[in-house]
């Protein structure tokens, strides 16, 4: 992996930060901490930068910047504690379908997509169950489920029979009760290919979680540098500064894992293996730990609208398991290592 700073990535990061700084933050203590989904306020910023073309191949009219650019977008969205209006369209593009404005649902039940069951019926299947959804107001849902034992994505319209969006909770959810689907509704398979659409989506989500952790940590450090306590700044107290320093080490290690995974997908696809899984599991745990530490470092002000840290806390709670529980992901990584060791021994 080339560790030389990329000037283009630096310019892109700067443009994203400048654009996202102009997006109003939802600092209310109740309700959703972000306006998520394809129609959220970050859409204007991403459209102005033509973010939809970042990962698109040059032959298809895109900029062919690779997954590394998509990971950078996700990281900056998380750092600004804004909704992620990028991941659904990028996932759909990787699947090879054009469904602008669609919302992803059911990814928290990966790797099998068993949160939503698909029971056979005449002419197709029936969906039953409840799943978290990116955008409860979307007109089309891309739902992860299992059809005849194979993990797939199915497209379900908002107005279909048995579909009930639930926007009174965080994260928002959608419920299906005997919702009919046909073969035509299957938009793509959810395989475990190291460089497939699911692996790429996991790395984008890992970057989003990394950004959430980094944004919370930066807020806590800024507060510790200005807040006076016991006649000195908080940052000069070992009980505050040492944990924040350890959190910085965790952030840098996680950033290396996430960006290395994206670099492997772009330049060394044969060496990817379980890098997306380990990067997502690591980012999920880092987000939980760093955001919790940042809240503790700022005391009661972290739970008010003064600092806005509560947004990162609620985002981390919802996003850290949206693409599967970290423990499940680590078990998958461990199982792959055991298989590799057995093959090498044989």
N, C-alpha and C positions, 0 to 999 in steps of 0.2 A: 504494500500500500504506500502510495506517494504522500508523504506528510508535508510537502511544500504547500504553503497557503495558496489557494486558487483565487486570483484577482476577481474572476467573474463571480465566484461564490460570495466573495466579500461585498461586491457591489449589489448583488441580489439580496443578501441579508440586510444591507443598509436600506435598500429600497422597501423591503418588506416592513422593517421596523418603523420607517417613516410613515408608511401608509397605514399600518395598524395603530400607530399612535393617535391617528385621527378618528378611529372608530370608538364611539362612546362605550364606556365600560358599564356593565350592570353591577352596581355596588350594593344593591338592596340585600338585606340580611335574610330575606325569605324569597322563595321561588327559585327558578332556574338561574344559575350564575352567568349563563351565556345565552345568546340567541343563536342556536345551533342550526345546522342544516344548510341545504343548498341556497335557500333564500335569505340567509342571515346577512348581517351588515358587512361581514368580511368579504362577501362575494364581490362587492364593488372594487375593493382593493385588488383582489386576485384577477378580476377581469381587466382592470387598468394595466396590470403587469403582464397580461396574457399568460397567466399561470397554467391554463389548460394545455398550452403548447410546450411546456417545459420538458415533459417526459415523452412527448409524441415523437416518433421517428421522423427524420428529415424527409423520408420518402412520402410521408403522409401530411407534409406541410408543417411539421413541428420543428422545435429547436434541437431536439435530440440531446438534451442535457443529461439524460439518464435518471435513475432513481435517486442519485445523490441530490439532485435539485428538488425532487419531491420530499425527501427527508428534511431538507433545509426549510421548506415551506411549513411542514408540520411542526418543526421545532420552534419556529418563530410564532406560529399561531398559539402554541402552548405557552410560550414565554410571555406573550401579551395577555394570556388568560382570555382568549377570544374563542368563539365557536369555530369548529372545523368544517368549513364548507368546501374543503378540497378533497377529502378522502373518498367520498362516495363516487364522484365523477371519475377520479383516478382509478378506482377499483373497477368501475364499469368499463372504462377504456381498456384496462388490462384484460377483462373478460371478452373484449371484442364486440361489445354492444353499445348502442347509443341510446341512453335513457337519461337525458338531462333532467335534473331536479329530483331524481330518485333518492330514497333514503335507505340505508343499510339497517337490517334488523336481524337479531338472533345470533350475532357473532360471539356473544358471551358464552354460548354453549359449545364453541369449537373445542376440540378438533372434529367432533362428529356431527355437529349441528343438530343435536338431539333435543334442544329446548323446544322446538316446534316439531310435532309429530305429523307425518303424512300417511294417513291410512288409505289403502286402496279403495276405490269406488268405481262404478261404471264410467268408463271414459277418462279416468284419471285418478286423482287423489283428493283427500280432504285434509286441510291444515287445521290443527288444534293446538292451542297453547298460548303463552304470553312471552314476549321478548322485548328487550330494550330496543329503541329505535333512535337513529340520529336526529331525524326531523319529524316530529309527530304531525306536522302540517303538510307533509309531502303528498303529492297526488299518486305516487307509485312507491311501493316498498319492494326492495330486493331482500328476500328472506332466506337465511341459511337453514337448511333442513336436510333430512335423509329421505331419499326416494329409492325404494327397492334396495336398501343397503348402501347406496352411494351418496356421499355428501354433495349437495348441489345448491345453486341459488335459483330461486323461483321469483318471478315478478307477479306481484299482487296489487291490483288497483285499490285505492283507498275506499272507493264506493262498492267494492265487491261484497257479496253476502258473508255475514259473520265477522266482518272486520270492525273492530272498535278501538280507535286511538284513545289512549289514556294520558292526558296532558296535565293531570293534577298531581303528578309525582315527579321526582327527580332521581335518576334519569327518566325521561318519558318512555312510555311503553306502548305496544300495540297488541291487542288480543285477537286471536282467531278462533272462531267456533264453527267447525265443519265448513270452512271456506273452500270452495271447489277450485281446483287447478287442473290443467291439462298438460300434455307433453309440450305444447307450444309455449307454456309459461315458464319452462326451464330455460334459463338464459346462460348457464354455464356450470361446469363441474368445479368442485372445491377439492382439488387434489393437493398432495403434500410435496409437489415438485419444489426443489430448492429455490428455483428462480421464477416460479409461477405467480399468478395473481395474488394468491393468499399469502405467500412469502413476502411479496412486495408490500402488501397491505399491512402486514405485521411490522415491517420496518418503518413504515410511515407512522403507524400508531406508536411505536417505540420512540420515535423522534418527538411526537406530540407530548408524550409523557415526560420525556427528557426536558422539553421546554417548560412544562408546568413546574417541574421541580426546580429548574434554573430560575424561573421568574419568582417563585416563592423565596428561594434562597437570596436572591438579589434584594428583594424587599426587606428581608430580615437583616441583612448586612447593612443596608442603608439606615435602617432604624437603629441598629446597635451602634452605628458610628455617630449618631446625633443625640441619642437618648442619654441623659445624665442620671446616674443612680449611685448612691453612696459616695458622692463627691467625685465620680469619674465616669467616663463613658462606658456603656455596656460592653463594647467590644474589648475593653481592657480588662474585663473580668474573666479569668480562666474558665469559669463555669459556663460562660456564654461563648467565648471565642474559640475554645478547643472543639466543642461539638460542631460549630459552624465551619471550622477548618476541616474536620473529618468529612463533613457533608460535601465540601468542595472537592475532596479527593474522590468521593463516590460519584459526583457529577462528572468529573473528568474521565473516570474509568468507564462510566456508562456512555458518555459521548463517543469515546473511542470505539466501544463495541457497536454502537448504532451506525456510525459513519463507516466503520470497517465493513459491516454487513452490507451496506448499500454499495460500497466500492467493489466488493466481491461480486455482487449481482451484476454490476455494470462491466467489470473488466476481467474477472476470473470466475465465471459461472460454475466451472467444474469443482471449485474449492469451497462453494457456499455451504453445503451440508446443512447443519442445524444452526447456522449463524443467525438467521431471522428469529428463530425460537428463543435462543439464549439472549439475544438483544432485547426482545420484548419482555421476557421474564425479568431480566435485570432492570430494565427501565421501569417496569411496574413496581418493583420493590423499592427502587430508588425514589420514585415519586411519592410513595406512601411514607417512607422514612424521612425524607428531606422536608416534605411539606409539614409533617407533624413536628419535626424539630424546629422549623421556622416559626410555626404557631407558638410553640413553647417559649422561644427566644424573645418574642414580642409581647408575651403576657396577654392581658385582657384586651389590649388594643387590637390584637389579631382577630378578635371576634366582633369587631365593630367595622363600620364603613370608613373609618379613618385611614386604615392601611389597605384594605381590600384583600387581605390575605385569606379571608374566608372563601373567596372565589376559587383560589387554588386548592384549598382543602376539599371543597365540594367537587371540583373537577377531578381531582386525584381519586376520590372515593368512587366516582362513577366510571372514569376512564381506565383505571388500572386493571379492570377485569372485563372490559368490553370485548376484547379479542381472546378471551380465555383466561382462566385463573392461572397465576404464575406457578403455583405448585404443579398443575397439570402440564404446563409447558416444560418445567424442569424435568419432570418424569419422562417426557418425550425425548428430551436431550439425553438424559441418562440411558434410556433404552437404546438409543442410536449408538452411544459410545460402547455399550456392552456388546451390541451386535458387531460393531467394527472390531472390537478386541477379539471376539470369538472367531471371526473370519480370519484375522491375522494369525491367530494361534493355530487354526486349521491348515 
